Amino acid sequence: MTTASTTPVRCPCLSGETYDQCCGPIHRGEQDAPTAERLMRSRFSAFALGDVSYLLRSWHPSTRPTSLELDPGLRWYRLDIVRTEKGGPFDRDGIVEFEAYYKGADVGMQHEVSRFVREGGTWFYVDAA
């Protein structure tokens, strides 16, 4: 994702990389997230960009809703990773605790402890504890 002048756009997950170096390839299906934290970051970016199809694809089938409707009045602008447990490239599960900040009618923050599983080399979001 770049502007008309080809200036790189920073990734919404605030990794410090451009979108095309960070979450873009994961959203486009060009690569899998290598860790649970990277999947969490890509999901935050998908919320920030309104990419419902990616959010559903990255949700584990056992807990995935049949549809998802995002609030168009919310703008997700900041992600802080509080902690991770396991979730590495060779783990089968992991936990990512995070705080996600949004603006809309009000300014707020969502604090969540999310569970992830890796199946067939692919990480999936399961649920929030």
GIWOPE-V169296 format. One record per backbone hydrogen bond with DSSP energy under -0.5 kcal/mol. NH is the residue of the N-H (numbers start at 1). CO is the residue of the C=O. E is the energy in kcal/mol with one decimal. If there is no record, write none. Layout:
# GIWOPE-V169296
NH,CO,E
NH,CO,E
This chain:
# GIWOPE-V169296
3,7,-1.5
6,3,-2.2
9,1,-1.1
10,8,-0.5
11,17,-2.7
14,11,-2.0
19,9,-2.8
21,18,-0.9
22,18,-1.3
24,19,-3.0
26,22,-0.5
27,23,-2.9
28,24,-2.5
29,26,-1.1
30,25,-2.3
31,25,-1.2
36,87,-2.5
39,35,-1.9
40,36,-2.5
41,37,-2.7
42,38,-2.4
43,39,-2.3
44,40,-2.4
45,41,-2.5
46,42,-1.9
47,43,-2.3
48,44,-2.7
49,45,-2.1
50,46,-1.2
51,46,-2.5
52,50,-1.5
55,51,-1.8
56,52,-2.4
57,53,-2.3
58,54,-2.4
59,56,-1.1
60,125,-3.6
63,60,-1.9
64,60,-1.5
70,68,-0.5
72,70,-0.8
74,71,-1.7
75,103,-2.9
76,74,-0.5
77,101,-2.2
78,101,-1.1
80,99,-2.8
82,80,-0.6
82,97,-2.6
83,97,-1.5
85,95,-2.4
87,93,-1.8
91,88,-1.3
94,116,-2.0
95,85,-2.4
96,114,-2.2
97,83,-2.9
98,112,-2.6
99,80,-2.5
100,110,-2.6
101,78,-2.8
102,108,-2.6
103,75,-1.9
104,106,-1.3
108,102,-2.4
110,100,-3.2
111,109,-0.6
112,98,-2.3
114,96,-2.8
114,112,-0.6
115,127,-3.3
116,94,-2.6
117,124,-2.0
118,92,-2.6
119,117,-0.5
119,122,-2.7
122,119,-1.9
124,117,-2.8
125,58,-3.0
126,115,-3.1
127,115,-0.8
129,113,-3.3
